[in-house]
Amino acid sequence: MDYSTHLIVDLFLQLGLPSSNEQIEDFIKTHQGIPSNTRLFEANFWSKSQASFIQEAIEQDSDWVEAVDHLDALLRHS
């Protein structure tokens, strides 16, 4: 079993997004405020493959789920 813990920067790299601290902060500021009734992977700014990755991470409780949950919390904070 893989007990890896992925950081938010790793998640951004996995999603093919720019991953410097400044770029991550900009992404969060730009996309913040996801409605509470919208699941993270349903947000309109993801590509199909990004949304699929996030959905699978959540549904399979993969080793990415902590990073995904962290990003979810950051994007819901306004």
Secondary structure as a PSIPRED ss2 file (coil, helix, strand):
# PSIPRED VFORMAT (PSIPRED V4.0)

   1 M C   1.000  0.000  0.000
   2 D C   1.000  0.000  0.000
   3 Y C   1.000  0.000  0.000
   4 S C   1.000  0.000  0.000
   5 T C   1.000  0.000  0.000
   6 H C   1.000  0.000  0.000
   7 L C   1.000  0.000  0.000
   8 I H   0.000  1.000  0.000
   9 V H   0.000  1.000  0.000
  10 D H   0.000  1.000  0.000
  11 L H   0.000  1.000  0.000
  12 F H   0.000  1.000  0.000
  13 L H   0.000  1.000  0.000
  14 Q H   0.000  1.000  0.000
  15 L C   1.000  0.000  0.000
  16 G C   1.000  0.000  0.000
  17 L C   1.000  0.000  0.000
  18 P C   1.000  0.000  0.000
  19 S C   1.000  0.000  0.000
  20 S C   1.000  0.000  0.000
  21 N H   0.000  1.000  0.000
  22 E H   0.000  1.000  0.000
  23 Q H   0.000  1.000  0.000
  24 I H   0.000  1.000  0.000
  25 E H   0.000  1.000  0.000
  26 D H   0.000  1.000  0.000
  27 F H   0.000  1.000  0.000
  28 I H   0.000  1.000  0.000
  29 K H   0.000  1.000  0.000
  30 T H   0.000  1.000  0.000
  31 H H   0.000  1.000  0.000
  32 Q C   1.000  0.000  0.000
  33 G C   1.000  0.000  0.000
  34 I C   1.000  0.000  0.000
  35 P C   1.000  0.000  0.000
  36 S C   1.000  0.000  0.000
  37 N C   1.000  0.000  0.000
  38 T C   1.000  0.000  0.000
  39 R C   1.000  0.000  0.000
  40 L H   0.000  1.000  0.000
  41 F H   0.000  1.000  0.000
  42 E H   0.000  1.000  0.000
  43 A C   1.000  0.000  0.000
  44 N C   1.000  0.000  0.000
  45 F C   1.000  0.000  0.000
  46 W C   1.000  0.000  0.000
  47 S C   1.000  0.000  0.000
  48 K H   0.000  1.000  0.000
  49 S H   0.000  1.000  0.000
  50 Q H   0.000  1.000  0.000
  51 A H   0.000  1.000  0.000
  52 S H   0.000  1.000  0.000
  53 F H   0.000  1.000  0.000
  54 I H   0.000  1.000  0.000
  55 Q H   0.000  1.000  0.000
  56 E H   0.000  1.000  0.000
  57 A H   0.000  1.000  0.000
  58 I H   0.000  1.000  0.000
  59 E H   0.000  1.000  0.000
  60 Q C   1.000  0.000  0.000
  61 D C   1.000  0.000  0.000
  62 S C   1.000  0.000  0.000
  63 D C   1.000  0.000  0.000
  64 W C   1.000  0.000  0.000
  65 V H   0.000  1.000  0.000
  66 E H   0.000  1.000  0.000
  67 A H   0.000  1.000  0.000
  68 V H   0.000  1.000  0.000
  69 D H   0.000  1.000  0.000
  70 H H   0.000  1.000  0.000
  71 L H   0.000  1.000  0.000
  72 D H   0.000  1.000  0.000
  73 A H   0.000  1.000  0.000
  74 L H   0.000  1.000  0.000
  75 L H   0.000  1.000  0.000
  76 R H   0.000  1.000  0.000
  77 H C   1.000  0.000  0.000
  78 S C   1.000  0.000  0.000
